[in-house]
Amino acid sequence: MIEFSDYDYSEIAGMIADSLHDTFAIDYDFEDGSSVTIKGCATWDSYQETDAVCGYGNGTGAWVNYDLCLTAEVDFAYDAEGKIMQSKDTDFDCDKLYDALHDELDILPMRYVPRNVLRDINL
């Protein structure tokens, strides 16, 4: 059984955050020589805190990440000898990876979302 630690989730989250967000396939090696390939999709949005968004004099210029969506699963797993294992022979938890990626990206609750408001003119 391949067991994921908080450290493993943090490392994998860093690999996802460093790549272009969208679909991914990440190969991750454990200290004991076993490895997994995790595939999925990660998306998030960003905006820059400018004076136009935050009010004159309040814009920091910082980029803010929000609205994280993640799906992920173990596609392949290999033991320390390189023999293929069943994906179910891991304790992978997508929710723990989501939490680690949420922390890695410093996802904030939304204070402002630019939107186009569609109104029904036939009211």
Backbone as CSV, one residue per row, in Angstrom:
resi,resn,N_x,N_y,N_z,CA_x,CA_y,CA_z,C_x,C_y,C_z
1,MET,0.852,-1.184,0.000,0.000,0.000,0.000,0.894,1.242,0.000
2,ILE,0.606,2.141,-0.902,1.324,3.415,-0.949,0.530,4.422,-0.132
3,GLU,1.201,5.004,0.846,0.539,5.966,1.727,1.095,7.363,1.475
4,PHE,0.185,8.318,1.323,0.543,9.714,1.093,0.605,10.445,2.430
5,SER,1.671,11.203,2.633,1.792,12.038,3.835,1.405,13.471,3.481
6,ASP,1.269,14.313,4.479,0.997,15.724,4.230,2.108,16.343,3.385
7,TYR,3.341,15.908,3.618,4.479,16.379,2.832,4.294,16.020,1.350
8,ASP,3.861,14.794,1.083,3.642,14.361,-0.301,2.580,15.218,-0.973
9,TYR,1.470,15.447,-0.282,0.413,16.287,-0.853,0.932,17.700,-1.128
10,SER,1.738,18.223,-0.220,2.298,19.565,-0.392,3.226,19.623,-1.606
11,GLU,4.061,18.607,-1.781,4.977,18.554,-2.921,4.206,18.450,-4.240
12,ILE,3.198,17.615,-4.275,2.396,17.455,-5.488,1.644,18.749,-5.797
13,ALA,1.118,19.404,-4.768,0.430,20.684,-4.957,1.373,21.724,-5.550
14,GLY,2.616,21.739,-5.092,3.610,22.663,-5.633,3.883,22.389,-7.103
15,MET,3.900,21.111,-7.476,4.117,20.753,-8.873,2.944,21.212,-9.735
16,ILE,1.740,21.094,-9.220,0.553,21.543,-9.965,0.567,23.059,-10.093
17,ALA,0.887,23.755,-9.005,0.885,25.220,-9.014,1.957,25.775,-9.942
18,ASP,3.073,25.076,-10.085,4.161,25.545,-10.945,3.894,25.301,-12.425
19,SER,3.000,24.383,-12.721,2.694,24.105,-14.127,1.535,24.994,-14.563
20,LEU,1.288,25.003,-15.845,0.121,25.728,-16.324,-1.118,25.013,-15.803
21,HIS,-2.038,25.780,-15.247,-3.208,25.106,-14.702,-4.177,24.709,-15.804
22,ASP,-4.660,23.559,-15.698,-5.638,22.913,-16.558,-5.423,21.418,-16.352
23,THR,-5.457,20.634,-17.398,-5.239,19.202,-17.217,-3.761,18.934,-16.931
24,PHE,-3.513,17.921,-16.130,-2.137,17.598,-15.768,-1.974,16.094,-15.594
25,ALA,-0.746,15.646,-15.706,-0.327,14.290,-15.369,1.037,14.440,-14.712
26,ILE,1.089,14.151,-13.427,2.303,14.380,-12.645,2.854,13.050,-12.160
27,ASP,4.137,12.849,-12.394,4.837,11.681,-11.860,5.474,12.097,-10.543
28,TYR,5.194,11.322,-9.489,5.729,11.654,-8.173,6.404,10.426,-7.585
29,ASP,7.643,10.610,-7.120,8.421,9.527,-6.519,8.452,9.681,-5.009
30,PHE,8.203,8.581,-4.310,8.261,8.559,-2.846,9.670,8.196,-2.393
31,GLU,9.957,8.458,-1.130,11.290,8.187,-0.587,11.652,6.705,-0.627
32,ASP,10.648,5.825,-0.540,10.934,4.392,-0.519,11.146,3.796,-1.906
33,GLY,11.067,4.636,-2.951,11.276,4.167,-4.316,9.998,3.900,-5.083
34,SER,8.861,3.871,-4.411,7.597,3.702,-5.121,7.243,5.018,-5.815
35,SER,6.320,4.942,-6.780,5.948,6.144,-7.513,4.500,6.057,-7.975
36,VAL,3.946,7.206,-8.291,2.585,7.278,-8.809,2.535,8.307,-9.934
37,THR,1.559,8.147,-10.788,1.203,9.170,-11.756,-0.192,9.641,-11.382
38,ILE,-0.300,10.924,-11.138,-1.594,11.504,-10.764,-2.062,12.351,-11.935
39,LYS,-3.280,12.101,-12.371,-3.833,12.894,-13.472,-5.076,13.609,-12.968
40,GLY,-5.369,14.721,-13.612,-6.547,15.465,-13.227,-6.611,16.807,-13.913
41,CYS,-7.385,17.689,-13.312,-7.563,19.030,-13.845,-7.624,20.001,-12.664
42,ALA,-6.870,21.068,-12.747,-6.871,22.104,-11.714,-7.049,23.456,-12.395
43,THR,-8.029,24.195,-11.958,-8.248,25.538,-12.492,-8.491,26.495,-11.334
44,TRP,-8.059,27.712,-11.540,-8.327,28.783,-10.595,-8.276,30.093,-11.363
45,ASP,-8.869,31.093,-10.800,-8.880,32.412,-11.422,-8.021,33.359,-10.599
46,SER,-7.630,34.454,-11.218,-6.805,35.462,-10.553,-7.249,36.847,-10.990
47,TYR,-7.030,37.796,-10.127,-7.202,39.197,-10.507,-6.138,40.009,-9.789
48,GLN,-5.874,41.181,-10.313,-4.877,42.050,-9.704,-5.588,43.151,-8.929
49,GLU,-5.127,43.370,-7.711,-5.705,44.431,-6.887,-5.188,45.779,-7.362
50,THR,-5.930,46.377,-8.272,-5.573,47.692,-8.793,-6.473,48.742,-8.157
51,ASP,-6.146,50.005,-8.393,-6.992,51.080,-7.872,-8.391,51.014,-8.467
52,ALA,-8.504,50.553,-9.712,-9.815,50.446,-10.341,-10.686,49.394,-9.664
53,VAL,-10.072,48.343,-9.150,-10.812,47.270,-8.491,-11.061,47.598,-7.027
54,CYS,-10.067,48.127,-6.342,-10.131,48.307,-4.891,-10.463,49.740,-4.464
55,GLY,-10.521,50.640,-5.389,-10.739,52.040,-5.026,-9.418,52.776,-5.055
56,TYR,-9.462,54.039,-5.443,-8.241,54.824,-5.615,-7.407,54.833,-4.342
57,GLY,-6.137,54.520,-4.487,-5.207,54.512,-3.361,-5.197,53.214,-2.580
58,ASN,-6.106,52.294,-2.908,-6.178,51.028,-2.171,-5.597,49.849,-2.934
59,GLY,-5.281,50.033,-4.209,-4.736,48.935,-5.009,-3.308,48.623,-4.607
60,THR,-3.055,47.347,-4.330,-1.708,46.930,-3.923,-0.883,46.440,-5.110
61,GLY,-1.550,46.099,-6.202,-0.852,45.520,-7.344,-0.654,44.021,-7.211
62,ALA,-1.030,43.454,-6.072,-0.850,42.016,-5.837,-1.855,41.222,-6.658
63,TRP,-1.437,40.034,-7.058,-2.338,39.113,-7.733,-3.015,38.243,-6.690
64,VAL,-4.312,38.067,-6.809,-5.109,37.296,-5.868,-5.689,36.095,-6.606
65,ASN,-5.488,34.915,-6.066,-6.046,33.688,-6.630,-7.348,33.355,-5.917
66,TYR,-8.315,32.869,-6.684,-9.605,32.489,-6.097,-10.269,31.423,-6.959
67,ASP,-11.319,30.856,-6.453,-12.187,29.936,-7.184,-11.436,28.708,-7.688
68,LEU,-10.864,27.948,-6.773,-10.105,26.747,-7.115,-11.047,25.574,-7.372
69,CYS,-10.813,24.876,-8.463,-11.516,23.629,-8.784,-10.462,22.567,-9.071
70,LEU,-10.623,21.393,-8.486,-9.632,20.330,-8.658,-10.323,18.977,-8.761
71,THR,-9.915,18.210,-9.742,-10.234,16.789,-9.808,-8.909,16.075,-10.008
72,ALA,-8.697,14.993,-9.309,-7.434,14.262,-9.417,-7.629,12.821,-8.980
73,GLU,-6.857,11.939,-9.605,-6.874,10.528,-9.229,-5.532,9.910,-9.572
74,VAL,-5.245,8.790,-8.932,-4.024,8.050,-9.245,-4.277,7.270,-10.524
75,ASP,-3.474,7.531,-11.533,-3.610,6.853,-12.817,-2.780,5.569,-12.838
76,PHE,-1.524,5.668,-12.389,-0.626,4.522,-12.302,0.088,4.549,-10.962
77,ALA,0.377,3.378,-10.433,1.153,3.262,-9.198,2.167,2.134,-9.383
78,TYR,3.383,2.369,-8.876,4.460,1.385,-8.985,5.103,1.196,-7.619
79,ASP,5.380,-0.052,-7.265,6.052,-0.299,-5.990,7.539,0.018,-6.128
80,ALA,8.291,-0.186,-5.053,9.714,0.163,-5.032,10.528,-0.635,-6.044
81,GLU,10.031,-1.786,-6.469,10.728,-2.616,-7.448,10.297,-2.309,-8.882
82,GLY,9.396,-1.333,-9.047,8.946,-0.947,-10.380,7.788,-1.752,-10.922
83,LYS,7.209,-2.618,-10.080,6.069,-3.420,-10.530,4.793,-2.591,-10.402
84,ILE,3.951,-2.700,-11.424,2.717,-1.916,-11.424,1.763,-2.421,-10.342
85,MET,1.087,-1.475,-9.718,0.111,-1.769,-8.663,-1.248,-1.230,-9.102
86,GLN,-2.276,-1.651,-8.426,-3.606,-1.119,-8.659,-3.709,0.271,-8.033
87,SER,-4.444,1.164,-8.673,-4.640,2.509,-8.136,-5.291,2.467,-6.757
88,LYS,-6.119,1.461,-6.540,-6.803,1.327,-5.249,-5.851,0.904,-4.127
89,ASP,-4.615,0.540,-4.491,-3.621,0.154,-3.488,-2.868,1.373,-2.940
90,THR,-3.492,2.525,-3.057,-2.946,3.755,-2.471,-4.015,4.356,-1.570
91,ASP,-3.587,5.229,-0.686,-4.577,5.920,0.151,-4.774,7.367,-0.322
92,PHE,-4.618,7.589,-1.630,-4.755,8.930,-2.199,-6.117,9.513,-1.859
93,ASP,-6.106,10.788,-1.438,-7.327,11.501,-1.076,-7.332,12.849,-1.799
94,CYS,-8.213,13.001,-2.765,-8.279,14.234,-3.556,-8.565,15.450,-2.672
95,ASP,-9.345,15.263,-1.606,-9.652,16.379,-0.705,-8.395,16.904,-0.013
96,LYS,-7.482,16.016,0.354,-6.231,16.452,0.982,-5.346,17.187,-0.027
97,LEU,-5.354,16.734,-1.287,-4.598,17.437,-2.314,-5.218,18.807,-2.566
98,TYR,-6.544,18.889,-2.556,-7.230,20.171,-2.729,-6.796,21.143,-1.624
99,ASP,-6.792,20.676,-0.380,-6.381,21.532,0.746,-4.941,22.006,0.587
100,ALA,-4.059,21.110,0.159,-2.650,21.473,-0.029,-2.492,22.481,-1.164
101,LEU,-3.232,22.303,-2.256,-3.164,23.233,-3.381,-3.785,24.571,-2.998
102,HIS,-4.840,24.526,-2.217,-5.483,25.749,-1.706,-4.471,26.566,-0.912
103,ASP,-3.694,25.902,-0.062,-2.660,26.586,0.722,-1.514,27.071,-0.162
104,GLU,-1.098,26.254,-1.109,0.013,26.598,-1.996,-0.299,27.858,-2.814
105,LEU,-1.528,27.954,-3.302,-1.929,29.094,-4.127,-2.418,30.283,-3.310
106,ASP,-2.541,30.090,-2.001,-3.030,31.133,-1.109,-4.386,31.657,-1.600
107,ILE,-5.307,30.729,-1.819,-6.643,31.064,-2.309,-7.373,31.882,-1.253
108,LEU,-7.921,32.995,-1.688,-8.650,33.880,-0.779,-10.131,33.868,-1.091
109,PRO,-10.954,34.137,-0.083,-12.379,34.295,-0.367,-12.574,35.530,-1.238
110,MET,-13.525,35.469,-2.119,-13.734,36.575,-3.046,-14.341,37.793,-2.364
111,ARG,-13.721,38.938,-2.659,-14.272,40.212,-2.217,-14.885,40.954,-3.391
112,TYR,-14.379,40.644,-4.564,-14.855,41.321,-5.761,-14.723,40.370,-6.943
113,VAL,-15.773,40.252,-7.702,-15.719,39.445,-8.913,-16.261,40.300,-10.049
114,PRO,-15.415,40.646,-11.024,-15.945,41.393,-12.163,-16.907,40.502,-12.954
115,ARG,-18.095,40.990,-13.205,-19.104,40.185,-13.903,-19.842,41.037,-14.925
116,ASN,-20.288,40.373,-15.921,-21.235,40.979,-16.840,-22.615,40.550,-16.379
117,VAL,-23.447,41.477,-16.043,-24.778,41.170,-15.544,-25.740,41.176,-16.729
118,LEU,-26.398,40.060,-16.925,-27.375,39.971,-17.991,-28.755,40.216,-17.392
119,ARG,-29.469,41.110,-18.001,-30.810,41.443,-17.504,-31.832,41.102,-18.577
120,ASP,-32.960,40.604,-18.137,-34.052,40.311,-19.050,-34.800,41.604,-19.326
121,ILE,-34.754,42.075,-20.571,-35.392,43.344,-20.885,-36.916,43.197,-21.069
122,ASN,-37.402,41.969,-21.009,-38.831,41.734,-21.183,-39.567,41.684,-19.855
123,LEU,-39.009,42.201,-18.809,-39.682,42.170,-17.502,-40.758,43.195,-17.391
